[in-house]
Amino acid sequence: MRIEIEREADGRWLAEVPDLPGVMVYGQDRASAIANVKALALRVLADRIEHGEEVPALREVFAVPA
């Protein structure tokens, strides 16, 4: 799952996983935004699996741009 990350004008970091709609979080710094979005993505995937819903095919668990 690809993680997209950008810095907002107010200094917060925004991270999202485009393959999982709604998986988007803010963090005070880049590292915390990435950690938070990974945790949320895993929770969403687990919830989908528990409820018998489809999950996207994964080639990598997480790909974070440098």
mmCIF file of the N, C-alpha and C atoms, coordinates in Angstrom:
data_MODEL
# 
_entry.id   MODEL 
# 
loop_
_atom_site.group_PDB 
_atom_site.id 
_atom_site.type_symbol 
_atom_site.label_atom_id 
_atom_site.label_alt_id 
_atom_site.label_comp_id 
_atom_site.label_asym_id 
_atom_site.label_entity_id 
_atom_site.label_seq_id 
_atom_site.pdbx_PDB_ins_code 
_atom_site.Cartn_x 
_atom_site.Cartn_y 
_atom_site.Cartn_z 
_atom_site.occupancy 
_atom_site.B_iso_or_equiv 
_atom_site.pdbx_formal_charge 
_atom_site.auth_seq_id 
_atom_site.auth_comp_id 
_atom_site.auth_asym_id 
_atom_site.auth_atom_id 
_atom_site.pdbx_PDB_model_num 
ATOM 1   N N  . MET A 1 1  ? 0.846   -1.168  0.000  1.00 0.00 ? 1  MET A N  1 
ATOM 2   C CA . MET A 1 1  ? 0.000   0.000   0.000  1.00 0.00 ? 1  MET A CA 1 
ATOM 3   C C  . MET A 1 1  ? 0.892   1.232   0.000  1.00 0.00 ? 1  MET A C  1 
ATOM 4   N N  . ARG A 1 2  ? 0.582   2.112   -0.890 1.00 0.00 ? 2  ARG A N  1 
ATOM 5   C CA . ARG A 1 2  ? 1.372   3.342   -1.021 1.00 0.00 ? 2  ARG A CA 1 
ATOM 6   C C  . ARG A 1 2  ? 0.870   4.376   -0.021 1.00 0.00 ? 2  ARG A C  1 
ATOM 7   N N  . ILE A 1 3  ? 1.805   5.012   0.662  1.00 0.00 ? 3  ILE A N  1 
ATOM 8   C CA . ILE A 1 3  ? 1.481   6.108   1.568  1.00 0.00 ? 3  ILE A CA 1 
ATOM 9   C C  . ILE A 1 3  ? 1.885   7.401   0.890  1.00 0.00 ? 3  ILE A C  1 
ATOM 10  N N  . GLU A 1 4  ? 0.957   8.345   0.864  1.00 0.00 ? 4  GLU A N  1 
ATOM 11  C CA . GLU A 1 4  ? 1.272   9.679   0.366  1.00 0.00 ? 4  GLU A CA 1 
ATOM 12  C C  . GLU A 1 4  ? 1.347   10.602  1.562  1.00 0.00 ? 4  GLU A C  1 
ATOM 13  N N  . ILE A 1 5  ? 2.344   11.475  1.560  1.00 0.00 ? 5  ILE A N  1 
ATOM 14  C CA . ILE A 1 5  ? 2.541   12.359  2.704  1.00 0.00 ? 5  ILE A CA 1 
ATOM 15  C C  . ILE A 1 5  ? 2.901   13.754  2.232  1.00 0.00 ? 5  ILE A C  1 
ATOM 16  N N  . GLU A 1 6  ? 2.351   14.735  2.922  1.00 0.00 ? 6  GLU A N  1 
ATOM 17  C CA . GLU A 1 6  ? 2.668   16.120  2.576  1.00 0.00 ? 6  GLU A CA 1 
ATOM 18  C C  . GLU A 1 6  ? 2.572   16.978  3.825  1.00 0.00 ? 6  GLU A C  1 
ATOM 19  N N  . ARG A 1 7  ? 3.250   18.107  3.773  1.00 0.00 ? 7  ARG A N  1 
ATOM 20  C CA . ARG A 1 7  ? 3.227   19.035  4.902  1.00 0.00 ? 7  ARG A CA 1 
ATOM 21  C C  . ARG A 1 7  ? 2.234   20.148  4.620  1.00 0.00 ? 7  ARG A C  1 
ATOM 22  N N  . GLU A 1 8  ? 1.369   20.416  5.577  1.00 0.00 ? 8  GLU A N  1 
ATOM 23  C CA . GLU A 1 8  ? 0.375   21.471  5.463  1.00 0.00 ? 8  GLU A CA 1 
ATOM 24  C C  . GLU A 1 8  ? 1.013   22.826  5.768  1.00 0.00 ? 8  GLU A C  1 
ATOM 25  N N  . ALA A 1 9  ? 0.332   23.894  5.397  1.00 0.00 ? 9  ALA A N  1 
ATOM 26  C CA . ALA A 1 9  ? 0.839   25.245  5.627  1.00 0.00 ? 9  ALA A CA 1 
ATOM 27  C C  . ALA A 1 9  ? 1.039   25.538  7.116  1.00 0.00 ? 9  ALA A C  1 
ATOM 28  N N  . ASP A 1 10 ? 0.229   24.902  7.979  1.00 0.00 ? 10 ASP A N  1 
ATOM 29  C CA . ASP A 1 10 ? 0.345   25.146  9.420  1.00 0.00 ? 10 ASP A CA 1 
ATOM 30  C C  . ASP A 1 10 ? 1.420   24.296  10.093 1.00 0.00 ? 10 ASP A C  1 
ATOM 31  N N  . GLY A 1 11 ? 2.158   23.496  9.299  1.00 0.00 ? 11 GLY A N  1 
ATOM 32  C CA . GLY A 1 11 ? 3.270   22.707  9.827  1.00 0.00 ? 11 GLY A CA 1 
ATOM 33  C C  . GLY A 1 11 ? 2.931   21.259  10.127 1.00 0.00 ? 11 GLY A C  1 
ATOM 34  N N  . ARG A 1 12 ? 1.642   20.915  10.184 1.00 0.00 ? 12 ARG A N  1 
ATOM 35  C CA . ARG A 1 12 ? 1.267   19.524  10.428 1.00 0.00 ? 12 ARG A CA 1 
ATOM 36  C C  . ARG A 1 12 ? 1.553   18.692  9.189  1.00 0.00 ? 12 ARG A C  1 
ATOM 37  N N  . TRP A 1 13 ? 1.729   17.402  9.407  1.00 0.00 ? 13 TRP A N  1 
ATOM 38  C CA . TRP A 1 13 ? 1.933   16.458  8.316  1.00 0.00 ? 13 TRP A CA 1 
ATOM 39  C C  . TRP A 1 13 ? 0.653   15.668  8.089  1.00 0.00 ? 13 TRP A C  1 
ATOM 40  N N  . LEU A 1 14 ? 0.306   15.480  6.836  1.00 0.00 ? 14 LEU A N  1 
ATOM 41  C CA . LEU A 1 14 ? -0.872  14.715  6.441  1.00 0.00 ? 14 LEU A CA 1 
ATOM 42  C C  . LEU A 1 14 ? -0.401  13.473  5.701  1.00 0.00 ? 14 LEU A C  1 
ATOM 43  N N  . ALA A 1 15 ? -0.852  12.299  6.164  1.00 0.00 ? 15 ALA A N  1 
ATOM 44  C CA . ALA A 1 15 ? -0.493  11.039  5.503  1.00 0.00 ? 15 ALA A CA 1 
ATOM 45  C C  . ALA A 1 15 ? -1.778  10.315  5.149  1.00 0.00 ? 15 ALA A C  1 
ATOM 46  N N  . GLU A 1 16 ? -1.787  9.680   3.977  1.00 0.00 ? 16 GLU A N  1 
ATOM 47  C CA . GLU A 1 16 ? -2.959  8.910   3.569  1.00 0.00 ? 16 GLU A CA 1 
ATOM 48  C C  . GLU A 1 16 ? -2.551  7.688   2.764  1.00 0.00 ? 16 GLU A C  1 
ATOM 49  N N  . VAL A 1 17 ? -3.455  6.722   2.726  1.00 0.00 ? 17 VAL A N  1 
ATOM 50  C CA . VAL A 1 17 ? -3.290  5.517   1.914  1.00 0.00 ? 17 VAL A CA 1 
ATOM 51  C C  . VAL A 1 17 ? -4.388  5.578   0.859  1.00 0.00 ? 17 VAL A C  1 
ATOM 52  N N  . PRO A 1 18 ? -4.053  5.986   -0.370 1.00 0.00 ? 18 PRO A N  1 
ATOM 53  C CA . PRO A 1 18 ? -5.071  6.162   -1.407 1.00 0.00 ? 18 PRO A CA 1 
ATOM 54  C C  . PRO A 1 18 ? -5.894  4.912   -1.729 1.00 0.00 ? 18 PRO A C  1 
ATOM 55  N N  . ASP A 1 19 ? -5.318  3.728   -1.529 1.00 0.00 ? 19 ASP A N  1 
ATOM 56  C CA . ASP A 1 19 ? -6.044  2.494   -1.825 1.00 0.00 ? 19 ASP A CA 1 
ATOM 57  C C  . ASP A 1 19 ? -7.124  2.168   -0.794 1.00 0.00 ? 19 ASP A C  1 
ATOM 58  N N  . LEU A 1 20 ? -7.131  2.888   0.325  1.00 0.00 ? 20 LEU A N  1 
ATOM 59  C CA . LEU A 1 20 ? -8.125  2.675   1.374  1.00 0.00 ? 20 LEU A CA 1 
ATOM 60  C C  . LEU A 1 20 ? -8.816  4.010   1.643  1.00 0.00 ? 20 LEU A C  1 
ATOM 61  N N  . PRO A 1 21 ? -9.924  4.254   0.981  1.00 0.00 ? 21 PRO A N  1 
ATOM 62  C CA . PRO A 1 21 ? -10.619 5.528   1.163  1.00 0.00 ? 21 PRO A CA 1 
ATOM 63  C C  . PRO A 1 21 ? -10.889 5.838   2.632  1.00 0.00 ? 21 PRO A C  1 
ATOM 64  N N  . GLY A 1 22 ? -10.595 7.053   3.015  1.00 0.00 ? 22 GLY A N  1 
ATOM 65  C CA . GLY A 1 22 ? -10.818 7.484   4.389  1.00 0.00 ? 22 GLY A CA 1 
ATOM 66  C C  . GLY A 1 22 ? -9.647  7.273   5.316  1.00 0.00 ? 22 GLY A C  1 
ATOM 67  N N  . VAL A 1 23 ? -8.624  6.563   4.854  1.00 0.00 ? 23 VAL A N  1 
ATOM 68  C CA . VAL A 1 23 ? -7.454  6.346   5.705  1.00 0.00 ? 23 VAL A CA 1 
ATOM 69  C C  . VAL A 1 23 ? -6.510  7.524   5.504  1.00 0.00 ? 23 VAL A C  1 
ATOM 70  N N  . MET A 1 24 ? -6.695  8.521   6.373  1.00 0.00 ? 24 MET A N  1 
ATOM 71  C CA . MET A 1 24 ? -5.962  9.770   6.285  1.00 0.00 ? 24 MET A CA 1 
ATOM 72  C C  . MET A 1 24 ? -5.804  10.314  7.705  1.00 0.00 ? 24 MET A C  1 
ATOM 73  N N  . VAL A 1 25 ? -4.586  10.684  8.072  1.00 0.00 ? 25 VAL A N  1 
ATOM 74  C CA . VAL A 1 25 ? -4.338  11.184  9.429  1.00 0.00 ? 25 VAL A CA 1 
ATOM 75  C C  . VAL A 1 25 ? -3.340  12.334  9.401  1.00 0.00 ? 25 VAL A C  1 
ATOM 76  N N  . TYR A 1 26 ? -3.375  13.116  10.462 1.00 0.00 ? 26 TYR A N  1 
ATOM 77  C CA . TYR A 1 26 ? -2.388  14.169  10.675 1.00 0.00 ? 26 TYR A CA 1 
ATOM 78  C C  . TYR A 1 26 ? -1.404  13.730  11.740 1.00 0.00 ? 26 TYR A C  1 
ATOM 79  N N  . GLY A 1 27 ? -0.219  14.313  11.687 1.00 0.00 ? 27 GLY A N  1 
ATOM 80  C CA . GLY A 1 27 ? 0.780   14.087  12.720 1.00 0.00 ? 27 GLY A CA 1 
ATOM 81  C C  . GLY A 1 27 ? 1.562   15.364  12.950 1.00 0.00 ? 27 GLY A C  1 
ATOM 82  N N  . GLN A 1 28 ? 2.126   15.495  14.138 1.00 0.00 ? 28 GLN A N  1 
ATOM 83  C CA . GLN A 1 28 ? 2.928   16.678  14.455 1.00 0.00 ? 28 GLN A CA 1 
ATOM 84  C C  . GLN A 1 28 ? 4.232   16.697  13.667 1.00 0.00 ? 28 GLN A C  1 
ATOM 85  N N  . ASP A 1 29 ? 4.717   15.499  13.307 1.00 0.00 ? 29 ASP A N  1 
ATOM 86  C CA . ASP A 1 29 ? 5.918   15.396  12.482 1.00 0.00 ? 29 ASP A CA 1 
ATOM 87  C C  . ASP A 1 29 ? 5.719   14.265  11.472 1.00 0.00 ? 29 ASP A C  1 
ATOM 88  N N  . ARG A 1 30 ? 6.645   14.177  10.531 1.00 0.00 ? 30 ARG A N  1 
ATOM 89  C CA . ARG A 1 30 ? 6.527   13.198  9.440  1.00 0.00 ? 30 ARG A CA 1 
ATOM 90  C C  . ARG A 1 30 ? 6.422   11.773  9.974  1.00 0.00 ? 30 ARG A C  1 
ATOM 91  N N  . ALA A 1 31 ? 7.294   11.436  10.926 1.00 0.00 ? 31 ALA A N  1 
ATOM 92  C CA . ALA A 1 31 ? 7.346   10.072  11.458 1.00 0.00 ? 31 ALA A CA 1 
ATOM 93  C C  . ALA A 1 31 ? 6.037   9.690   12.155 1.00 0.00 ? 31 ALA A C  1 
ATOM 94  N N  . SER A 1 32 ? 5.466   10.609  12.929 1.00 0.00 ? 32 SER A N  1 
ATOM 95  C CA . SER A 1 32 ? 4.221   10.264  13.627 1.00 0.00 ? 32 SER A CA 1 
ATOM 96  C C  . SER A 1 32 ? 3.056   10.152  12.651 1.00 0.00 ? 32 SER A C  1 
ATOM 97  N N  . ALA A 1 33 ? 3.036   10.963  11.616 1.00 0.00 ? 33 ALA A N  1 
ATOM 98  C CA . ALA A 1 33 ? 1.980   10.847  10.606 1.00 0.00 ? 33 ALA A CA 1 
ATOM 99  C C  . ALA A 1 33 ? 2.050   9.488   9.914  1.00 0.00 ? 33 ALA A C  1 
ATOM 100 N N  . ILE A 1 34 ? 3.247   9.060   9.582  1.00 0.00 ? 34 ILE A N  1 
ATOM 101 C CA . ILE A 1 34 ? 3.421   7.760   8.918  1.00 0.00 ? 34 ILE A CA 1 
ATOM 102 C C  . ILE A 1 34 ? 3.021   6.623   9.857  1.00 0.00 ? 34 ILE A C  1 
ATOM 103 N N  . ALA A 1 35 ? 3.459   6.680   11.108 1.00 0.00 ? 35 ALA A N  1 
ATOM 104 C CA . ALA A 1 35 ? 3.106   5.632   12.071 1.00 0.00 ? 35 ALA A CA 1 
ATOM 105 C C  . ALA A 1 35 ? 1.590   5.576   12.277 1.00 0.00 ? 35 ALA A C  1 
ATOM 106 N N  . ASN A 1 36 ? 0.961   6.732   12.393 1.00 0.00 ? 36 ASN A N  1 
ATOM 107 C CA . ASN A 1 36 ? -0.490  6.780   12.617 1.00 0.00 ? 36 ASN A CA 1 
ATOM 108 C C  . ASN A 1 36 ? -1.273  6.249   11.425 1.00 0.00 ? 36 ASN A C  1 
ATOM 109 N N  . VAL A 1 37 ? -0.836  6.570   10.205 1.00 0.00 ? 37 VAL A N  1 
ATOM 110 C CA . VAL A 1 37 ? -1.580  6.101   9.031  1.00 0.00 ? 37 VAL A CA 1 
ATOM 111 C C  . VAL A 1 37 ? -1.386  4.596   8.837  1.00 0.00 ? 37 VAL A C  1 
ATOM 112 N N  . LYS A 1 38 ? -0.220  4.075   9.175  1.00 0.00 ? 38 LYS A N  1 
ATOM 113 C CA . LYS A 1 38 ? -0.013  2.631   9.103  1.00 0.00 ? 38 LYS A CA 1 
ATOM 114 C C  . LYS A 1 38 ? -0.950  1.915   10.072 1.00 0.00 ? 38 LYS A C  1 
ATOM 115 N N  . ALA A 1 39 ? -1.027  2.416   11.292 1.00 0.00 ? 39 ALA A N  1 
ATOM 116 C CA . ALA A 1 39 ? -1.887  1.797   12.302 1.00 0.00 ? 39 ALA A CA 1 
ATOM 117 C C  . ALA A 1 39 ? -3.349  1.831   11.864 1.00 0.00 ? 39 ALA A C  1 
ATOM 118 N N  . LEU A 1 40 ? -3.804  2.966   11.347 1.00 0.00 ? 40 LEU A N  1 
ATOM 119 C CA . LEU A 1 40 ? -5.187  3.071   10.894 1.00 0.00 ? 40 LEU A CA 1 
ATOM 120 C C  . LEU A 1 40 ? -5.456  2.136   9.719  1.00 0.00 ? 40 LEU A C  1 
ATOM 121 N N  . ALA A 1 41 ? -4.528  2.062   8.779  1.00 0.00 ? 41 ALA A N  1 
ATOM 122 C CA . ALA A 1 41 ? -4.702  1.181   7.620  1.00 0.00 ? 41 ALA A CA 1 
ATOM 123 C C  . ALA A 1 41 ? -4.831  -0.279  8.059  1.00 0.00 ? 41 ALA A C  1 
ATOM 124 N N  . LEU A 1 42 ? -4.010  -0.693  9.008  1.00 0.00 ? 42 LEU A N  1 
ATOM 125 C CA . LEU A 1 42 ? -4.090  -2.075  9.493  1.00 0.00 ? 42 LEU A CA 1 
ATOM 126 C C  . LEU A 1 42 ? -5.412  -2.337  10.205 1.00 0.00 ? 42 LEU A C  1 
ATOM 127 N N  . ARG A 1 43 ? -5.909  -1.353  10.963 1.00 0.00 ? 43 ARG A N  1 
ATOM 128 C CA . ARG A 1 43 ? -7.209  -1.514  11.615 1.00 0.00 ? 43 ARG A CA 1 
ATOM 129 C C  . ARG A 1 43 ? -8.330  -1.648  10.589 1.00 0.00 ? 43 ARG A C  1 
ATOM 130 N N  . VAL A 1 44 ? -8.271  -0.835  9.544  1.00 0.00 ? 44 VAL A N  1 
ATOM 131 C CA . VAL A 1 44 ? -9.298  -0.887  8.498  1.00 0.00 ? 44 VAL A CA 1 
ATOM 132 C C  . VAL A 1 44 ? -9.260  -2.238  7.786  1.00 0.00 ? 44 VAL A C  1 
ATOM 133 N N  . LEU A 1 45 ? -8.064  -2.710  7.448  1.00 0.00 ? 45 LEU A N  1 
ATOM 134 C CA . LEU A 1 45 ? -7.946  -4.018  6.786  1.00 0.00 ? 45 LEU A CA 1 
ATOM 135 C C  . LEU A 1 45 ? -8.474  -5.133  7.684  1.00 0.00 ? 45 LEU A C  1 
ATOM 136 N N  . ALA A 1 46 ? -8.123  -5.103  8.964  1.00 0.00 ? 46 ALA A N  1 
ATOM 137 C CA . ALA A 1 46 ? -8.595  -6.134  9.889  1.00 0.00 ? 46 ALA A CA 1 
ATOM 138 C C  . ALA A 1 46 ? -10.118 -6.115  9.983  1.00 0.00 ? 46 ALA A C  1 
ATOM 139 N N  . ASP A 1 47 ? -10.698 -4.934  10.055 1.00 0.00 ? 47 ASP A N  1 
ATOM 140 C CA . ASP A 1 47 ? -12.152 -4.802  10.121 1.00 0.00 ? 47 ASP A CA 1 
ATOM 141 C C  . ASP A 1 47 ? -12.810 -5.377  8.872  1.00 0.00 ? 47 ASP A C  1 
ATOM 142 N N  . ARG A 1 48 ? -12.240 -5.062  7.719  1.00 0.00 ? 48 ARG A N  1 
ATOM 143 C CA . ARG A 1 48 ? -12.803 -5.592  6.461  1.00 0.00 ? 48 ARG A CA 1 
ATOM 144 C C  . ARG A 1 48 ? -12.731 -7.110  6.426  1.00 0.00 ? 48 ARG A C  1 
ATOM 145 N N  . ILE A 1 49 ? -11.603 -7.671  6.855  1.00 0.00 ? 49 ILE A N  1 
ATOM 146 C CA . ILE A 1 49 ? -11.436 -9.124  6.857  1.00 0.00 ? 49 ILE A CA 1 
ATOM 147 C C  . ILE A 1 49 ? -12.442 -9.765  7.809  1.00 0.00 ? 49 ILE A C  1 
ATOM 148 N N  . GLU A 1 50 ? -12.595 -9.193  9.002  1.00 0.00 ? 50 GLU A N  1 
ATOM 149 C CA . GLU A 1 50 ? -13.533 -9.732  9.990  1.00 0.00 ? 50 GLU A CA 1 
ATOM 150 C C  . GLU A 1 50 ? -14.969 -9.735  9.478  1.00 0.00 ? 50 GLU A C  1 
ATOM 151 N N  . HIS A 1 51 ? -15.306 -8.762  8.642  1.00 0.00 ? 51 HIS A N  1 
ATOM 152 C CA . HIS A 1 51 ? -16.665 -8.651  8.128  1.00 0.00 ? 51 HIS A CA 1 
ATOM 153 C C  . HIS A 1 51 ? -16.843 -9.263  6.735  1.00 0.00 ? 51 HIS A C  1 
ATOM 154 N N  . GLY A 1 52 ? -15.831 -9.977  6.271  1.00 0.00 ? 52 GLY A N  1 
ATOM 155 C CA . GLY A 1 52 ? -15.926 -10.666 4.994  1.00 0.00 ? 52 GLY A CA 1 
ATOM 156 C C  . GLY A 1 52 ? -15.916 -9.741  3.784  1.00 0.00 ? 52 GLY A C  1 
ATOM 157 N N  . GLU A 1 53 ? -15.405 -8.531  3.967  1.00 0.00 ? 53 GLU A N  1 
ATOM 158 C CA . GLU A 1 53 ? -15.340 -7.583  2.858  1.00 0.00 ? 53 GLU A CA 1 
ATOM 159 C C  . GLU A 1 53 ? -14.038 -7.755  2.092  1.00 0.00 ? 53 GLU A C  1 
ATOM 160 N N  . GLU A 1 54 ? -14.018 -7.221  0.885  1.00 0.00 ? 54 GLU A N  1 
ATOM 161 C CA . GLU A 1 54 ? -12.824 -7.294  0.057  1.00 0.00 ? 54 GLU A CA 1 
ATOM 162 C C  . GLU A 1 54 ? -11.735 -6.389  0.592  1.00 0.00 ? 54 GLU A C  1 
ATOM 163 N N  . VAL A 1 55 ? -10.506 -6.845  0.426  1.00 0.00 ? 55 VAL A N  1 
ATOM 164 C CA . VAL A 1 55 ? -9.346  -6.005  0.732  1.00 0.00 ? 55 VAL A CA 1 
ATOM 165 C C  . VAL A 1 55 ? -8.522  -5.900  -0.539 1.00 0.00 ? 55 VAL A C  1 
ATOM 166 N N  . PRO A 1 56 ? -7.823  -4.771  -0.722 1.00 0.00 ? 56 PRO A N  1 
ATOM 167 C CA . PRO A 1 56 ? -7.030  -4.622  -1.944 1.00 0.00 ? 56 PRO A CA 1 
ATOM 168 C C  . PRO A 1 56 ? -5.884  -5.641  -1.988 1.00 0.00 ? 56 PRO A C  1 
ATOM 169 N N  . ALA A 1 57 ? -5.531  -6.059  -3.190 1.00 0.00 ? 57 ALA A N  1 
ATOM 170 C CA . ALA A 1 57 ? -4.374  -6.942  -3.361 1.00 0.00 ? 57 ALA A CA 1 
ATOM 171 C C  . ALA A 1 57 ? -3.124  -6.167  -2.970 1.00 0.00 ? 57 ALA A C  1 
ATOM 172 N N  . LEU A 1 58 ? -2.253  -6.812  -2.214 1.00 0.00 ? 58 LEU A N  1 
ATOM 173 C CA . LEU A 1 58 ? -1.062  -6.125  -1.709 1.00 0.00 ? 58 LEU A CA 1 
ATOM 174 C C  . LEU A 1 58 ? 0.201   -6.697  -2.335 1.00 0.00 ? 58 LEU A C  1 
ATOM 175 N N  . ARG A 1 59 ? 1.001   -5.810  -2.902 1.00 0.00 ? 59 ARG A N  1 
ATOM 176 C CA . ARG A 1 59 ? 2.324   -6.213  -3.375 1.00 0.00 ? 59 ARG A CA 1 
ATOM 177 C C  . ARG A 1 59 ? 3.355   -5.939  -2.294 1.00 0.00 ? 59 ARG A C  1 
ATOM 178 N N  . GLU A 1 60 ? 3.126   -4.870  -1.551 1.00 0.00 ? 60 GLU A N  1 
ATOM 179 C CA . GLU A 1 60 ? 3.978   -4.505  -0.424 1.00 0.00 ? 60 GLU A CA 1 
ATOM 180 C C  . GLU A 1 60 ? 3.048   -4.130  0.714  1.00 0.00 ? 60 GLU A C  1 
ATOM 181 N N  . VAL A 1 61 ? 3.533   -4.256  1.938  1.00 0.00 ? 61 VAL A N  1 
ATOM 182 C CA . VAL A 1 61 ? 2.696   -3.836  3.038  1.00 0.00 ? 61 VAL A CA 1 
ATOM 183 C C  . VAL A 1 61 ? 2.600   -2.325  3.047  1.00 0.00 ? 61 VAL A C  1 
ATOM 184 N N  . PHE A 1 62 ? 3.727   -1.618  3.105  1.00 0.00 ? 62 PHE A N  1 
ATOM 185 C CA . PHE A 1 62 ? 3.709   -0.162  3.034  1.00 0.00 ? 62 PHE A CA 1 
ATOM 186 C C  . PHE A 1 62 ? 4.890   0.317   2.205  1.00 0.00 ? 62 PHE A C  1 
ATOM 187 N N  . ALA A 1 63 ? 4.626   1.299   1.355  1.00 0.00 ? 63 ALA A N  1 
ATOM 188 C CA . ALA A 1 63 ? 5.690   1.942   0.581  1.00 0.00 ? 63 ALA A CA 1 
ATOM 189 C C  . ALA A 1 63 ? 5.629   3.426   0.918  1.00 0.00 ? 63 ALA A C  1 
ATOM 190 N N  . VAL A 1 64 ? 6.692   3.907   1.540  1.00 0.00 ? 64 VAL A N  1 
ATOM 191 C CA . VAL A 1 64 ? 6.752   5.299   1.964  1.00 0.00 ? 64 VAL A CA 1 
ATOM 192 C C  . VAL A 1 64 ? 7.784   6.031   1.100  1.00 0.00 ? 64 VAL A C  1 
ATOM 193 N N  . PRO A 1 65 ? 7.387   7.160   0.501  1.00 0.00 ? 65 PRO A N  1 
ATOM 194 C CA . PRO A 1 65 ? 8.371   7.896   -0.289 1.00 0.00 ? 65 PRO A CA 1 
ATOM 195 C C  . PRO A 1 65 ? 9.479   8.451   0.590  1.00 0.00 ? 65 PRO A C  1 
ATOM 196 N N  . ALA A 1 66 ? 10.642  8.523   0.038  1.00 0.00 ? 66 ALA A N  1 
ATOM 197 C CA . ALA A 1 66 ? 11.811  9.028   0.808  1.00 0.00 ? 66 ALA A CA 1 
ATOM 198 C C  . ALA A 1 66 ? 11.726  10.509  1.036  1.00 0.00 ? 66 ALA A C  1 
# 
